[in-house]
Amino acid sequence: MVSPVRHKIPRTVWALGIVSLFTDMGSEMVHSLLPILLASGLGASALTIGLIEGSAEALVLVTKVFSGYFSDALGKRKPLVLLGYGLATAVKPLFPLATTVSAVTTARLLDRVGKGIRGAPRDALVADVTPVEIRGAAFGLRQSMDTVGAVLGPLLAVGLLWLWHDNIRLVLWVAVLPGLVAVLLLATLVKEPPDVAKRTARLPITREGLARLGAPFWRLVVLGALIALARFSEAFLVLRASERGLELTWVPLVLVVMSIVYTLSAYPAGILSDRIPRIRVLALGMALLVLADVALAVAQDWRLVFVGIALWGLHMGLSQGVLASMITDRVPAQYRGTAFGVFNLASGLALLIASGGAGLLWDQVSPATTFWAGAGVALASVIACMSMRGEPAGAHVTAG
């Protein structure tokens, strides 16, 4: 009897994971402090913060459309990945230098453009180098290493805030350094497979051209947009903890707790999605988001807030890498970059609406209402997941 072949996670996936770790370390140092800098230091309202964060994340996802398409057309992923990480690193000094809301907004948007440029080509590169049998595990591993950086960054921010007596701007200067390390590692460690250049494809941006991505992919796009509507910016988690009495020095722990749970769950979730239908894992993740929103809505102090934050992180672990695997399952190999871009365009527009609406509800009604609304949309996404249980479960016609 022939034993099944055991595949190892490719070196390129590990290298991209390490690069993501250092990049996210710096980015989350900034992200964990930015809502407080905007609200307390510069007088921005919750609606303003929601629109900034929603616009920033939407810009990431819109930019992915073009970067993914160009990576397919060029037959090369690494140049765009390097450009994206390099831009995000180059704009980091703008945060400690900013003295107005508009300056912070500009820095945030440029940082997110960098993330958008690198995102789709990087995910396509992971798919290019990974055997289909361990696709979920590979995406889960890269996502998990990314979130290790999201743990270390806010933890470092907490330590530096304590050491430097809550000097936010000085901490923001330190956030520049991990990005420099990431760019150096990317330039030296990440390799493209030699056959990628043979897969050049220019999918016509027309109704007929986009139809080549297939009906299962477009149904996933609709589901992804609904999920994005349920998951507004994590800036509201930071604001909720602060509003419920958490002191400034400890505010970065919000993202630490979320990211630790995310890190511990993403890789196992990816492995699980290689063994059972991915849609079931995704449905479970969205059910956990319902519970997270309920906990955040009813919380009377910061303790229950952290229960909600942990559940939020668990939902991320069971959804983000799984969604990436589901995209790869449903499209031909030569269109992977474009598919990731298109998917994220739809999700980005939905995220902008969700974050703006969350800020409006926060300001005009109450913080609790923001999370009750999120719970309702998350519940709708669970129902939508259950209606897609007949979709492809794993390896699809797109393997290769």
N, C-alpha and C positions, 0 to 999 in steps of 0.2 A: 504494500500500500504506500503510495507516494504522499509524503507529508506536505502540508501547504507551505508555500514560500513565505518566509518572514521578512518583511521589508523594514528597513531602518529609515528613520527620519533623515532626509538628505542634509548634507552639510550647509547648503545654501539657506535652507529653512532655519537652521540653528543660527547662522550668521545674521540673517535678517531679524531673528528674534533678539539677538544681542544688541543690534543697532536700534531696534525699537525700544529696548529696555532703557538705554541711555537717553534717547530722545524724549521718551515719556517722563523720565526722571526730571528733566528740566522743564518740560511743558506743564507737568502737574504741580511743580513748585509754583509756577505762575498761576495756573488755573485755580489752585486752592486758595490763593490770596486775592485774586482779582475782584471777586464780588465784594469783598470787604473794602478793598482800595476804592472801588467805584462808589459804594454806598456811604462809607464813613469818611473817606478821605476826599472824595470829589463830589459828593451829594447827589449821586444818581438814584433815580427811583427804581423800584422793582420792575416796572414796565420797561424802563430804559435798559436795565440789565438783561431782561428777558429778550428784548429785541436785538441787543448786541450779541448775546450768546446764540440766539436762533439764527441771526444773519451769518455769524461766523461759521457755525456748523453747516448751514445750508450752502455757504460758499465752498466749504470743503467738498461737499457732495456734488455740487454743480461742476466744480473744476475737474473732478474725477471723470466726468463724461469725456472731456477733451483729452486728458492725459491718457485715459484708457484707449480711446480711439487712436491716438497717435502712436501708442506703443504697439498696437496691432498693425498699423500701417507701416511703421518702421521695421517691425520685426525685432525690436530691441526694447528691453524693459529697464535695464540698469541706468542709462543716462537720465531718464525722467525721474527715476527713484532718487538718484543722487542730487538732481536739481531741486527736488522737493524738500529733501532733508536739509540741503544747503541753505535754501531760502528761509526755512523756519529757524535755523540757527542764526542766520545773519540779522534777523529782525528782533531777536530776543533783547538786545540792549535798549530797544525803544521803550520797553515797559518801565524800567526804573527811571528813564528820562522823562516820561510823560507827566504833564502837570494839568491836563484837561481831559474831560470825558472823550472829546473827539480824538485826542492824541492816543488814548488807550484803545479806542475803537479802531483807529487806523492800524496800530500795531497788532491787535488781535486778528483783524481781517487778513493782513499780510501773512501772519503766522499760519492761519488756516489755509490760505492759498497754497503755501508750501505743503501742508498736509494733504490737500486735494491733489496736487501734482503727483505726489508719490504713491497715493493710496491704491488706485486701480492697477497701475503697472506692478506694484509690489505684490498684490494679491494674485494677479495673473502669473507672476513669476513663481510664486509658491505652487500654484496649480501646475505650471509647466514642468517643474522638477520633481513632483511628487507622484508616486504610483497611486492609481485610483483606489486601491484597497485600503490605503491609510490617509486618504485625503482629509477626512474629518479630524484625525489626530494631528496632522500637520498644521492645519489652520488653528486648531485648538492650542497647540504648543506655541505658535507664534503669538497668538493673542494672549496667552498666559504670560509669556516673557515680557510682552508689552506692558502688562499690568503689574509685573514685578517693579518696573520703573515707576509706575503710578503709585506704588506703595512707598518706595524709597524716597521719591521726590517730596511728597508732603511730610514724611517723617523728618527728612532733613530740614524742611522749612520750619517745623515745630522746634527742633533743636536750635536752629539759628535765631528764631524769634525769641526764644528764652534767653539765649546767650547775648543777643544784641538788643534786648529790651523792646521788643515789638517794632523794630526798624524794618518795615516792609520793603522799602526800596533797596536796602542793602542786601536783603535776601534775594530780591529779584536780580541783582547783579550776579550772584552766585549761580543762578539758574542758567546763565549763558554757557557755563563750562561743560555740562554733560553733552550738549549738542555738538560741540567741537569734537569731542571724543567719538560720537556716533558717526559723524561725517568721515573721519579718518578711518574708522573700522569698515564702513561701507565701501570706501574707495579701495581698500586693500583685501577684504575678505570675501565679498559677494561676487559670485561668478554666474554668468548666464549659461544655460545649456547650449551646445553648439548648433542644435537644429532649430532654435527659435526663429532665426532669420529666414528660414524656409517657409514660415507660416504667415508671411505678410498678407494682410487682408484689409481691403478698404470697403467696409460695409456701407452701401449707399444710405445716407441719412434721409430716407424717404419712407413712406408707409410700406412700400413693397420691400425695401431693404431691411427695415427693422423687423418686418414679419419673419425674416429668416431666423431670428432668435427663438422663435417658436412659442406656441400658446402656453405651455407649462411655465416658461420663463416670465411671460407677461402676467400670468396669474400670481406668480411670486412677487412681481413688482408691486401689484396692488396690495398684496398682504404686507409687504415691507413698508409701504406708505402708511398703512393703518397702524403698524407697530411703531413707526416714528411719531405718529400723532399721540400715541400713548406714552412715549418716553421723551418728555421735554428735557431741557438742559439740566445737568447735575448742579448748576449754580443754585438752583432752588433748594437742593439738599443742604448746601452750605448756608443759605439764608435761613432755612427753617431751623437748623441747629443753633445759629446765632440768635434768632428770634425767641427760641425756647430756653435761652440762658447760658449757652456755651461761651466761655471766655475766648477772646481773640487768640491767645497763645495756642489754644487747643483746636481752633477751627480747622486747620489742615487735616486733623484726624478724621474728619468726615470722609475725605477721599481716600485716606489710608484704609479705613475699615471697608469701604466699598471695594477698593482695589484688591485687598487681601482675599476677600471672598471670591471676587471675580477671578483672581489668579488661581486659586485652589480648585475652582470648578470648571474653568474653560477647557483644559486639556482632557479631564475625564469625560466632559460632555462631548468633546469631539470624538473620543474613542467610542462612547456609547452610540453616537450617531452613525458610526461605521457599522454598527451591529443591529440596530433597529431603525425603523423609518425615522428620518430626521425630523419630520413634521411633528412627531410625538414629543421629541425633546424640546422643540420650539414651543409647542403648546404648554408644556410644563413651565418653561421659562416665563411665558406671559402670565400664567396663573400666579406665579410668584410675584410678578409686578403688581398684580391686583392686591395681594396681601401687603406688599411694601407700601403702596399708596394709602391703604386703610390705616396702617400703623402710623404713617406720617401725618395723616389727617387728624387722628384722635389724640396724638401725643400731647401731653400736658407739660412735659419737661424734656430735656435732652436725652434721657435714658431710652425712652421708647422711640425717639427719633433715630437712635443708633440701631435699634432693631429693624426699623424700616430701611435704613441705609444698607444694612447687611443683606436683607432680602433683595434690595435693588441690585446689589453686586452679584447675588446668586442668579438673578434673572438675566443679567448681562452675560454671565458665564455660560448659561444655557441657551443663549440666543445669537450672539454676535458671530462667533466662529461657525456655528451651525448654519446661519444664513449664508455666509461666504461659501460653504461647502455646497449648499443647495443651488446657488447660482452656477457654480462650476459643473454640477451634475446635469444642468439643463441646457447648456449651450455648446456649440462646436468649439474645439480648442482654439481655432484661429480668430474667434470673436470674443475671447474671454475678457480682454481689456475693455472693449466696448460695452460688454454686458455688465461688468462691474460698474462702469461709469453711468450707464443708463439707470441701473437699479438705484444707485446712490443719488442721482438727480431727483428722482421721484421721492425718495426718502428725505432728501435735503429740503425740498419745498414743504413737505409735511412737517418736518422738524421746525422750520421757521414759523409756520402757523401755530404749532403746539407751544413753542417757547413764548411767542408773543401773546397767545391766549392765556398761558399760565401767568405771565406777568400782569396782564389786565385783570384777571380774576383775583390775584394776590392784592393788587392796589384797590380795586373797586368793591370787592366783596370780602374775602378773608383768605389768609394762607391755607386754611383747612380746605376751602372750596377748591383750590387749585389741585390738591391731591385727590379729592373726591371725584373731580372731573377726569383726572388721569386714570383712576380705578375703573371708571365706566368705559373709557375707550379701550383700556387693557382687557377688560372682560369681553368686549366685542371682538378683539383680536384672537382671544382664545377660541371663541365660537368659529371665527373664520378659519383658524388652523384645523379645527376638527372637521370642517367641511372639505378640507383638502387632503384627507387621509388616503385618497386613492392616487396621489401624486407619486412620481418616482422616489424610491426610498434611498437609493445610494448610487452605485455606479450606473451611469446612463449611457446613451449612445454617444456621448461626448467624450468618453474616456480616450486619452491620447493626446 
